[in-house]
């Protein structure tokens, strides 16, 4: 017995179309995410960026940043750690100590 009706067929086709759109959007976001990581890596590390064989690593100071594999949260935390460990930051913060 066939339970297919134009209404159920349209819903299935509509759902399939939505899944296709979700997949396309997901792929587009993955591409944009990687493009943004490349831009940030190049702007931040400049000529010191290790980019051979598809890598995106900045090892010029600790902690090292892997722009390709680190999560956004990890990158943020590493950038903050780098900033607060710089001598000029420590010198700047002296003015706020009693």
N, C-alpha and C positions, 0 to 999 in steps of 0.2 A: 504494500500500500504506500503510495507516494503522498507525503504530507506537505509537499512543496506548493507554495502559493506565491503569487507575485509579491505579496507583502513580505513573506519570510525570505524569499530570494533577494529582495532589495535590502533587507536587514543584513543578511550574510554578506552580500556584495559591498554594502556600505561599511560593515565591520572590517572586511578585507582591505578596503580602500584606506580606512583609518589606520590599520596596522601598517600598511605601506607608507603612509604619511609619517607615522611615528618613527619607523625605521629610517626614512630619509632625513627627518629632523635630527634623530640621534646621530646619524653619520655626519651630518653637517656640523653639529655641535662638537663632535670629536675632532673634526678637521679644524674648526675655529679654535678649539682648545689648544691644539698643537701649534697652530700659527701664532697664537698669543704667547705660548711658552717660548717659541723661537724668538719672537720680538723682544720679550723681557730678557731672555738670556743674552742676546746680542747687545741690547742697550745697557744691561748691568755689567756684564763681564767684558764686553768689547773684544779686543784682540787677544785677551787671555782665555777666551772660551775654548774649551776642548770640544771640537765638533767633528772629529774624524769618524767615519763609519756610522754616521747617524747619531752620534752621541751629542749630548748638550750638558757638559759638566763645567762647573766653575770651582777649581780647587786652589785658587790663589790665596784664600784665607779660610780659616776654620769658622764654623762648620762648612764642609763642602756642600755644594748645591748640585743636585742632579735635576736639571730643569725638565728632563723628559720623564723621570720616574717618581720623583718626590711628589707628594700630594700638595695641593695649594696651601693647606695648613702648615705642612712641613716647610715649604719654601718661605712662607711668611715668618714662621718662628726662627728659621735660620737667618733670615735677613735682619730680624730684630736682634738676635744674639750677636751678629756681626757688628751691628751699629753700636750696641752698648759696650762692646769690648774694645772699641777703638779709643786710642789715647785722647783724641780731641773731644770725644763724648765725656770721658771721665774728667777731663779738665773743665769742660763746660758745667758739669754737674757739681763741681766743688763750690760754686757760688751759692748753691742752695743748701749746703750743709751748715749747721750752726757751729 
